[in-house]
């Protein structure tokens, strides 16, 4: 999906189902679904399960428990606003369960609100068919690169996707000042609206900046030490020698991974040509 296609499809969906200003009340439910607790019943069970179930806690738990019908109602609101969609499989799920996943709008919302789950690479893989990742990630990185992403690359991808989602929401919010309520616009008119035109150029810039940042690898992440030393960058805690190796070689591993990625190298060459052309133009003008 090209960038203009992403903007057109996303805006059309948003305008057809405006989100309530009280969306903050449902953020937790959106996070539940993003994290894999993806049905009203699972959320209900999670909300009402005590950490340490004891008889002395029973009354307090009942006092603060939430009824299933209220959980169901909130999940249906997320469905109504186009933030989630029902997962359909042949034959349906066991016991007639209805499971949900995030749609592009839901993904944009959780990333822009910094609510994305911690298992980032697995999360991307489970939503690889979504418009967001098909536009901003898969044209530039092969799936095997993402699957084997180092700690450094994972953080760079996460920051990049968050940046794109923040830009998308910010520009969409600005369109209210430029488009009359209930006004119907032709697709060809969209990019004459200033915030949408700005969104296009800003997102286009973010794509190229992401490629350059990955190639240069001069970013340092504040939580590097605690993340690597305490958790390990792929799940389990690392032994001492593993920690030292990881700290010393992560960026080198990232460079090797990207150098073997044909999609990344192709787009990097394109950005290099654009930079060289701009540099030579400025150089001639300066003389």
RODO-2510 file (C-alpha; in nm, 4 decimals, decimal comma):
residues 287
     n   res          X          Y          Z
     1     x     0,0000     0,0000     0,0000
     2     x     0,1422     0,3397    -0,0965
     3     x     0,1272     0,6366     0,1412
     4     x    -0,1591     0,8183    -0,0313
     5     x    -0,3594     0,4962    -0,0323
     6     x    -0,3021     0,4584     0,3427
     7     x    -0,4132     0,8151     0,4152
     8     x    -0,7213     0,7900     0,1919
     9     x    -0,8354     0,4557     0,3367
    10     x    -0,7698     0,5589     0,6956
    11     x    -0,9442     0,8963     0,6687
    12     x    -1,2471     0,7457     0,4954
    13     x    -1,2891     0,4936     0,7762
    14     x    -1,2454     0,7554     1,0505
    15     x    -1,4950     0,9987     0,9012
    16     x    -1,7542     0,7241     0,8625
    17     x    -1,7367     0,6355     1,2338
    18     x    -1,6199     0,9255     1,4542
    19     x    -1,4857     0,8221     1,7947
    20     x    -1,6502     0,9496     2,1106
    21     x    -1,4564     1,2089     2,3118
    22     x    -1,4913     0,9688     2,6070
    23     x    -1,2670     0,7105     2,4401
    24     x    -1,0271     0,7216     2,7383
    25     x    -1,2811     0,5146     2,9335
    26     x    -1,2273     0,2266     2,6891
    27     x    -0,8489     0,2420     2,6520
    28     x    -0,7947    -0,0458     2,8928
    29     x    -1,0218    -0,2725     2,6885
    30     x    -0,8364    -0,1834     2,3714
    31     x    -0,5098    -0,2690     2,5466
    32     x    -0,6532    -0,6025     2,6625
    33     x    -0,7395    -0,6989     2,3062
    34     x    -0,3996    -0,5824     2,1801
    35     x    -0,2328    -0,7975     2,4456
    36     x    -0,4194    -1,1154     2,3469
    37     x    -0,7086    -1,1046     2,5942
    38     x    -0,9267    -1,0794     2,2879
    39     x    -1,2863    -1,1593     2,3818
    40     x    -1,5409    -0,9991     2,6136
    41     x    -1,5453    -1,3127     2,8284
    42     x    -1,1641    -1,3237     2,8617
    43     x    -1,1579    -0,9564     2,9611
    44     x    -1,4394    -1,0163     3,2101
    45     x    -1,2476    -1,3102     3,3622
    46     x    -0,9279    -1,1037     3,3782
    47     x    -1,1041    -0,8086     3,5398
    48     x    -1,2628    -1,0268     3,8061
    49     x    -0,9780    -1,2632     3,8890
    50     x    -0,7969    -1,1855     4,2184
    51     x    -0,4188    -1,2076     4,2310
    52     x    -0,4422    -1,4250     4,5412
    53     x    -0,7930    -1,5694     4,5776
    54     x    -0,8708    -1,6120     4,9484
    55     x    -1,1975    -1,6210     5,1426
    56     x    -1,1120    -1,2991     5,3237
    57     x    -1,0907    -1,1159     4,9900
    58     x    -1,4165    -1,2439     4,8443
    59     x    -1,6395    -0,9566     4,9577
    60     x    -1,3949    -0,6892     4,8415
    61     x    -1,3575    -0,8575     4,5039
    62     x    -1,7315    -0,8729     4,4570
    63     x    -1,7616    -0,5069     4,5525
    64     x    -1,5198    -0,3996     4,2779
    65     x    -1,6014    -0,6606     4,0132
    66     x    -1,7523    -0,5529     3,6808
    67     x    -2,0542    -0,7229     3,5304
    68     x    -2,0096    -0,9158     3,2048
    69     x    -2,2797    -0,7090     3,0330
    70     x    -2,0768    -0,3917     3,0973
    71     x    -1,7598    -0,5485     2,9580
    72     x    -1,9559    -0,6669     2,6533
    73     x    -2,1002    -0,3165     2,6067
    74     x    -1,7555    -0,1567     2,6030
    75     x    -1,6173    -0,4127     2,3607
    76     x    -1,9135    -0,3442     2,1312
    77     x    -1,8300     0,0279     2,1427
    78     x    -1,4774    -0,0475     2,0216
    79     x    -1,6337    -0,2518     1,7416
    80     x    -1,8769     0,0285     1,6561
    81     x    -1,5968     0,2871     1,6357
    82     x    -1,3962     0,0677     1,3999
    83     x    -1,1083     0,0190     1,6444
    84     x    -1,1415    -0,3609     1,6439
    85     x    -1,2892    -0,6290     1,4203
    86     x    -1,4137    -0,9807     1,4815
    87     x    -1,1806    -1,2647     1,3849
    88     x    -1,3636    -1,5020     1,1514
    89     x    -1,2372    -1,8583     1,1037
    90     x    -1,3997    -2,1555     0,9248
    91     x    -1,6289    -2,3347     1,1678
    92     x    -1,5969    -2,0628     1,4310
    93     x    -1,4237    -2,0751     1,7693
    94     x    -1,4918    -2,3288     2,0428
    95     x    -1,8143    -2,2704     2,2389
    96     x    -1,9147    -2,0013     1,9898
    97     x    -1,6616    -1,7543     2,1327
    98     x    -1,6216    -1,4194     1,9580
    99     x    -1,2591    -1,3089     1,9427
   100     x    -1,1375    -0,9706     1,8210
   101     x    -0,8246    -0,8047     1,6916
   102     x    -0,7245    -0,4439     1,6377
   103     x    -0,7970    -0,2697     1,3093
   104     x    -0,5706     0,0017     1,1679
   105     x    -0,7558     0,2662     1,3650
   106     x    -0,7061     0,0750     1,6893
   107     x    -0,3364     0,0264     1,6141
   108     x    -0,2885     0,3967     1,5446
   109     x    -0,4663     0,4770     1,8695
   110     x    -0,2626     0,2486     2,0970
   111     x     0,0714     0,3452     1,9438
   112     x    -0,0044     0,7177     1,9611
   113     x    -0,1124     0,6767     2,3245
   114     x     0,1973     0,4632     2,4041
   115     x    -0,0184     0,1620     2,4953
   116     x     0,1415    -0,0960     2,2665
   117     x     0,2161    -0,4368     2,4267
   118     x     0,5725    -0,5189     2,5311
   119     x     0,6212    -0,8214     2,3018
   120     x     0,6555    -0,5856     2,0060
   121     x     0,7890    -0,8180     1,7335
   122     x     0,5286    -1,0861     1,8079
   123     x     0,2639    -0,8147     1,8053
   124     x     0,3707    -0,6967     1,4583
   125     x     0,3723    -1,0539     1,3287
   126     x     0,0158    -1,1111     1,4483
   127     x    -0,0990    -0,7958     1,2618
   128     x     0,1229    -0,8271     0,9534
   129     x    -0,1743    -0,7986     0,7160
   130     x    -0,2817    -0,4646     0,8589
   131     x    -0,2691    -0,1484     0,6503
   132     x    -0,0397     0,0250     0,9024
   133     x     0,2450    -0,2253     0,8756
   134     x     0,1894    -0,2928     0,5051
   135     x     0,2436     0,0800     0,4466
   136     x     0,5215     0,1734     0,6873
   137     x     0,7186    -0,1447     0,7504
   138     x     0,6967    -0,4291     0,5003
   139     x     0,7950    -0,2231     0,1921
   140     x     1,1317    -0,1548     0,3625
   141     x     1,2104    -0,4624     0,5726
   142     x     1,1806    -0,8312     0,4913
   143     x     0,9787    -1,0419     0,7333
   144     x     1,2801    -1,2454     0,8361
   145     x     1,4595    -0,9219     0,9328
   146     x     1,1698    -0,8209     1,1544
   147     x     1,1413    -1,1704     1,3021
   148     x     1,5129    -1,1708     1,3915
   149     x     1,5282    -0,8052     1,4927
   150     x     1,7989    -0,7126     1,7425
   151     x     1,7225    -0,5007     2,0457
   152     x     1,8438    -0,1861     1,8649
   153     x     1,6344    -0,2522     1,5542
   154     x     1,3274    -0,3379     1,7640
   155     x     1,3497    -0,0040     1,9455
   156     x     1,4003     0,1865     1,6209
   157     x     1,0992     0,0195     1,4590
   158     x     0,8871     0,0865     1,7676
   159     x     0,9846     0,4553     1,7778
   160     x     0,9243     0,4915     1,4038
   161     x     0,5773     0,3321     1,4082
   162     x     0,4842     0,5410     1,7132
   163     x     0,5964     0,8567     1,5311
   164     x     0,3852     0,7688     1,2263
   165     x     0,0789     0,7010     1,4426
   166     x     0,1194     1,0246     1,6390
   167     x     0,1432     1,2203     1,3133
   168     x    -0,1664     1,0450     1,1759
   169     x    -0,3819     1,1238     1,4821
   170     x    -0,2514     1,4794     1,5184
   171     x    -0,3253     1,5702     1,1569
   172     x    -0,6659     1,4013     1,1647
   173     x    -0,7616     1,6070     1,4694
   174     x    -0,6651     1,9256     1,2832
   175     x    -0,8955     1,8513     0,9896
   176     x    -1,1984     1,9465     1,2009
   177     x    -1,0967     2,3109     1,1547
   178     x    -1,0815     2,2747     0,7769
   179     x    -1,3778     2,0509     0,6929
   180     x    -1,7384     2,1346     0,7720
   181     x    -1,9399     1,8840     0,9730
   182     x    -2,1136     1,6253     0,7482
   183     x    -1,9278     1,7616     0,4455
   184     x    -1,8711     1,4924     0,1828
   185     x    -1,5396     1,5182     0,0003
   186     x    -1,4276     1,3436    -0,3149
   187     x    -1,1084     1,1408    -0,2866
   188     x    -0,9347     1,3879    -0,5184
   189     x    -1,0121     1,6737    -0,2752
   190     x    -0,8480     1,5138     0,0293
   191     x    -0,4958     1,6286    -0,0414
   192     x    -0,6080     1,9885    -0,0883
   193     x    -0,6893     2,0004     0,2834
   194     x    -0,3882     2,1509     0,4591
   195     x    -0,3560     1,9077     0,7545
   196     x    -0,3868     1,6066     0,5229
   197     x    -0,1332     1,7468     0,2814
   198     x     0,0952     1,8120     0,5788
   199     x     0,0364     1,4540     0,6996
   200     x     0,1519     1,3201     0,3637
   201     x     0,4787     1,5143     0,3634
   202     x     0,5449     1,4473     0,7324
   203     x     0,4913     1,0709     0,6988
   204     x     0,6963     1,0620     0,3804
   205     x     0,9778     1,2305     0,5713
   206     x     0,9422     0,9840     0,8612
   207     x     0,9877     0,6915     0,6223
   208     x     1,3142     0,8289     0,4861
   209     x     1,4376     0,9334     0,8285
   210     x     1,3784     0,5802     0,9565
   211     x     1,5915     0,4337     0,6765
   212     x     1,8725     0,6832     0,7414
   213     x     1,8640     0,6288     1,1199
   214     x     1,8856     0,2531     1,0699
   215     x     2,1817     0,2931     0,8341
   216     x     2,3700     0,5340     1,0624
   217     x     2,2825     0,3628     1,3933
   218     x     2,3929     0,6530     1,6094
   219     x     2,0958     0,6466     1,8484
   220     x     2,1390     0,5410     2,2099
   221     x     1,8460     0,4151     2,4154
   222     x     1,8199     0,5116     2,7808
   223     x     1,6830     0,1770     2,8953
   224     x     1,9488    -0,0300     2,7164
   225     x     2,1340    -0,1440     3,0299
   226     x     1,8287    -0,2363     3,2353
   227     x     1,6577    -0,4076     2,9424
   228     x     1,9528    -0,6197     2,8370
   229     x     2,0993    -0,6924     3,1790
   230     x     1,7735    -0,7759     3,3557
   231     x     1,5571    -0,9374     3,0908
   232     x     1,7725    -1,0268     2,7962
   233     x     1,6811    -0,8852     2,4566
   234     x     1,4963    -1,1977     2,3412
   235     x     1,3105    -1,2995     2,6541
   236     x     1,5070    -1,4934     2,9154
   237     x     1,7795    -1,3432     3,1378
   238     x     2,1262    -1,3753     2,9895
   239     x     2,4293    -1,5259     3,1638
   240     x     2,7128    -1,2824     3,2384
   241     x     2,9111    -1,3627     2,9231
   242     x     2,5894    -1,3296     2,7185
   243     x     2,5254    -0,9822     2,8573
   244     x     2,8716    -0,8631     2,7641
   245     x     2,8434    -1,0111     2,4143
   246     x     2,4993    -0,8572     2,3676
   247     x     2,6085    -0,5097     2,4741
   248     x     2,9194    -0,5164     2,2572
   249     x     2,7729    -0,6693     1,9420
   250     x     2,4086    -0,5657     1,9114
   251     x     2,4717    -0,2794     1,6708
   252     x     2,7098    -0,4930     1,4657
   253     x     2,4433    -0,7653     1,4447
   254     x     2,1908    -0,4989     1,3418
   255     x     2,4169    -0,3810     1,0590
   256     x     2,4685    -0,7358     0,9314
   257     x     2,0960    -0,8048     0,9464
   258     x     2,0121    -0,4907     0,7479
   259     x     2,2938    -0,5436     0,4971
   260     x     2,1387    -0,8796     0,4037
   261     x     1,7927    -0,7301     0,3617
   262     x     1,7335    -0,6616    -0,0088
   263     x     1,4279    -0,4427     0,0502
   264     x     1,6121    -0,2235     0,2983
   265     x     1,9226    -0,1860     0,0813
   266     x     1,7134    -0,1018    -0,2263
   267     x     1,5307     0,1786    -0,0470
   268     x     1,8547     0,2979     0,1158
   269     x     2,0088     0,3392    -0,2307
   270     x     1,7040     0,5400    -0,3376
   271     x     1,7421     0,7710    -0,0364
   272     x     2,1157     0,7982    -0,1065
   273     x     2,0445     0,9092    -0,4655
   274     x     1,7948     1,1690    -0,3422
   275     x     2,0486     1,2992    -0,0908
   276     x     2,3297     1,3119    -0,3483
   277     x     2,1070     1,4989    -0,5945
   278     x     2,0071     1,7519    -0,3277
   279     x     2,3664     1,7904    -0,2101
   280     x     2,4988     1,8506    -0,5629
   281     x     2,2201     2,1001    -0,6338
   282     x     2,3024     2,2979    -0,3194
   283     x     2,6749     2,2729    -0,3907
   284     x     2,6307     2,4249    -0,7378
   285     x     2,4009     2,6960    -0,6016
   286     x     2,6505     2,7860    -0,3287
   287     x     2,9249     2,8444    -0,5847
***
